[in-house]
Amino acid sequence: MKAFWSNIIYKPILGLFIFILGFIPGGSLGLAIILITILIKIILLPLSLKSSKNAVLMRQIQPKIDAVKIKFKDKQQQAVELMRVYKEEGVHPMSGCLPLIIQIPILIALYQVLSASFSGVIAPYGLILPTNINHFFMGTDLLAKSIPLAILVGAAQYFMAKITMNQAPTVGDDMQAQLARSMQTQMKYVLPIAMVFLAYATNGALSLYILISTLLAILQEVLVKKYYAKKFKQEFV
C-alpha cells in the first residue's frame, strides 16, 4: 500500500511540482500551485462536469421528487418511485461523490509535498530540484499558516455552497426531509467555517490550492448553470 501511494500518487505530484518550478521565473511556488491546480482541474474535468450536470438536473426535477414524497408515504414504495424518476430523467444521485473522493488523496499528497518545504526531498524521474524556490506569494509565506488565505477559502466555500445547494425547500416533515434541510444549512454555514480552520491548520500553500480549486469549481458551476438555463429555458438560482 505504501509503495502504491508513493509511486502512483505522491511521486507524480512531487515530480509535477519540480518540473513546473523549473520553468517558472524566480521559482514561484505560488504560480506553480496555481498551474498545478488548473492542470488537476482539467484532468478531472470530465468527472466534475458530469457531477455539475447531474446537480443541475437534480434541481430541475425537484418538483417531481417532492410530488413523489407527497404521494407515496410508504418508504419502500417511495424509494422505488424515486429511483424510477431518477432513471427516467437520467439522473444519478450519488455521482457528485466521485470527484470529491478523488480529491482527498490529491490533497493529502499535496500536503505531504508542500509541508516538507522541499528540503531533503529526492527528486523523482531524474528531475533536478530547483535551488531557488520562492515560497512567498503576494506577500504571504506559503509554507506558514495564513489567516487571510484561510478566510478567503471559507468565503469561497460559502459561495460554492450557495450556488450548488438546492434552492427549493425540501418537502415534508419526516426525518429524511429534516435531515436534508439540516445538511443544506451545514453545507452553507458550517462547512465554510470548518474549511477556514482546516486551511489555517495546514499552510498557505495548501490553502492557495483549495482556494483556486474552489474558485474554478464556482466558475464551472456558473457556466454549467448558464448552459442548462438556456436549455431548459429557465434560470436555476
C-alpha positions in Angstrom: 0.0 0.0 0.0 2.9 2.4 0.9 4.6 1.6 -2.5 1.3 2.2 -4.3 0.8 5.6 -2.6 4.4 6.6 -3.3 4.6 5.5 -6.9 1.0 6.3 -8.1 0.1 9.5 -6.2 3.0 11.1 -4.2 5.8 10.9 -6.7 3.8 12.1 -9.7 2.6 15.2 -7.8 6.1 15.8 -6.5 7.6 15.4 -9.9 5.0 17.7 -11.4 5.8 20.4 -8.9 9.6 20.1 -9.5 9.1 20.1 -13.3 6.8 23.2 -13.3 9.1 25.1 -10.8 12.0 24.6 -13.2 10.2 26.6 -15.9 8.7 29.4 -13.7 10.8 32.5 -13.5 12.1 33.0 -9.9 10.8 29.6 -8.9 7.5 31.0 -7.6 5.8 28.3 -5.6 2.5 30.3 -5.7 2.4 30.3 -9.5 3.4 26.6 -9.5 0.4 25.8 -7.3 -2.0 27.8 -9.5 -0.8 26.0 -12.6 -1.0 22.6 -11.0 -4.5 23.3 -9.7 -5.6 24.2 -13.2 -4.0 21.1 -14.6 -5.6 18.8 -12.0 -8.9 20.6 -12.7 -8.5 19.9 -16.4 -7.7 16.2 -15.7 -10.8 15.8 -13.5 -13.0 18.0 -15.8 -15.0 15.1 -17.4 -16.0 13.8 -13.9 -16.7 17.3 -12.5 -18.7 18.3 -15.5 -20.8 15.2 -15.2 -21.3 15.9 -11.5 -22.3 19.6 -12.2 -24.7 18.5 -14.9 -26.2 16.0 -12.5 -26.6 18.6 -9.8 -28.4 20.9 -12.2 -30.7 18.1 -13.4 -31.5 17.2 -9.8 -32.7 20.8 -9.1 -34.7 20.7 -12.4 -36.6 17.5 -11.3 -37.0 18.6 -7.7 -40.8 19.2 -8.2 -41.2 15.6 -9.4 -39.2 14.4 -6.4 -41.3 16.4 -4.0 -44.5 15.1 -5.7 -43.4 11.5 -5.1 -42.7 12.2 -1.5 -46.1 13.7 -1.0 -47.9 10.9 -2.9 -46.1 7.9 -1.5 -45.8 7.8 2.3 -44.6 4.2 2.4 -40.7 4.5 2.4 -40.1 1.4 0.3 -42.6 2.4 -2.3 -41.3 6.0 -2.2 -37.8 4.8 -2.8 -38.9 2.7 -5.8 -40.7 5.6 -7.3 -37.8 7.9 -6.8 -35.4 5.5 -8.5 -37.9 5.4 -11.4 -37.9 9.2 -11.6 -34.1 9.2 -11.5 -33.8 6.6 -14.2 -36.3 8.4 -16.5 -34.6 11.7 -16.1 -31.1 10.2 -16.5 -30.0 11.4 -13.0 -27.6 9.6 -10.7 -28.0 10.9 -7.1 -24.5 9.8 -5.9 -22.5 10.9 -9.0 -21.3 14.0 -7.2 -19.3 12.0 -4.7 -16.7 10.6 -7.1 -14.8 13.9 -7.8 -14.7 14.6 -4.0 -13.4 11.2 -3.2 -10.6 11.5 -5.9 -9.7 14.9 -4.5 -8.9 13.5 -1.0 -5.7 11.6 -1.9 -4.6 14.5 -4.0 -5.0 16.9 -1.1 -3.1 14.5 1.2 -0.3 14.1 -1.3 -0.1 17.9 -1.9 0.1 18.5 1.9 3.0 16.0 2.1 4.8 17.6 -0.7 4.3 21.2 0.4 4.8 20.7 4.2 8.2 19.3 3.6 9.4 22.6 2.2 11.2 20.6 -0.5 14.1 20.2 2.0 15.8 16.8 1.8 13.4 15.7 -1.0 14.8 13.3 -3.6 13.5 14.4 -7.0 11.9 11.5 -8.8 12.1 10.6 -12.5 15.6 12.0 -12.9 14.4 15.6 -12.3 16.6 18.2 -10.6 15.2 20.1 -7.6 15.5 23.8 -8.2 17.9 25.5 -5.9 15.9 28.7 -5.7 12.3 28.2 -4.7 10.4 31.4 -3.8 7.7 30.4 -1.3 6.4 34.0 -0.9 3.3 34.8 -3.0 1.6 38.2 -2.9 3.3 39.0 0.4 2.3 35.6 2.0 4.7 32.9 3.1 3.0 29.8 1.6 5.0 27.5 3.9 3.5 29.1 7.0 -0.1 29.4 8.3 -2.1 32.2 6.6 -5.1 33.7 8.2 -6.0 35.8 5.1 -5.9 32.8 2.8 -7.9 30.7 5.3 -10.6 33.4 5.4 -10.7 33.5 1.6 -11.0 29.7 1.5 -14.0 29.9 3.8 -15.6 32.7 1.7 -15.1 30.8 -1.5 -16.6 27.7 0.1 -19.7 29.7 1.2 -20.4 31.0 -2.3 -19.8 27.5 -3.7 -22.3 26.0 -1.3 -24.8 28.9 -2.0 -24.8 28.3 -5.8 -24.8 24.5 -5.6 -27.3 23.7 -2.9 -30.9 23.1 -3.8 -32.8 26.4 -3.5 -36.2 24.7 -3.5 -37.3 23.8 0.1 -37.4 20.1 0.8 -41.0 18.9 1.1 -42.1 17.0 4.2 -41.6 16.9 7.9 -40.3 13.4 8.2 -36.8 12.6 9.3 -35.4 12.4 5.8 -36.7 15.8 4.9 -35.4 17.3 8.1 -32.1 15.7 7.6 -31.9 17.2 4.0 -32.7 20.7 5.3 -30.1 20.3 8.1 -27.5 19.2 5.5 -28.2 22.2 3.4 -27.8 24.5 6.3 -24.5 22.8 7.3 -23.2 23.0 3.7 -23.9 26.7 3.6 -22.7 27.8 7.0 -20.9 25.1 9.0 -18.7 23.8 6.2 -17.2 27.2 5.2 -16.3 27.8 8.9 -14.8 24.3 9.1 -12.8 25.0 5.9 -11.3 28.2 7.5 -10.0 26.2 10.4 -8.7 23.4 8.1 -7.0 25.8 5.8 -5.3 27.6 8.7 -4.3 24.3 10.4 -2.2 23.4 7.3 -0.3 26.1 5.5 -0.7 28.8 2.9 0.3 26.6 0.1 -2.5 24.1 0.6 -4.9 27.0 1.3 -4.0 28.5 -2.0 -4.6 25.2 -3.8 -8.0 24.8 -2.1 -8.9 28.5 -2.9 -8.0 28.3 -6.6 -9.7 24.9 -6.9 -12.9 26.2 -5.3 -12.9 29.3 -7.5 -12.5 27.2 -10.6 -15.4 25.0 -9.4 -17.6 28.1 -8.9 -16.8 29.3 -12.4 -17.6 25.8 -13.8 -20.9 25.7 -11.9 -21.9 29.1 -13.1 -21.1 28.2 -16.8 -23.0 24.8 -16.4 -26.0 26.5 -14.9 -26.0 29.1 -17.7 -25.9 26.5 -20.3 -28.7 24.4 -18.8 -30.7 27.5 -18.0 -30.8 28.2 -21.8 -31.5 24.5 -22.5 -34.4 24.3 -20.1 -35.5 28.0 -20.8 -35.3 28.9 -17.1 -32.8 30.1 -14.5 -31.6 28.0 -11.7 -31.0 30.5 -8.9 
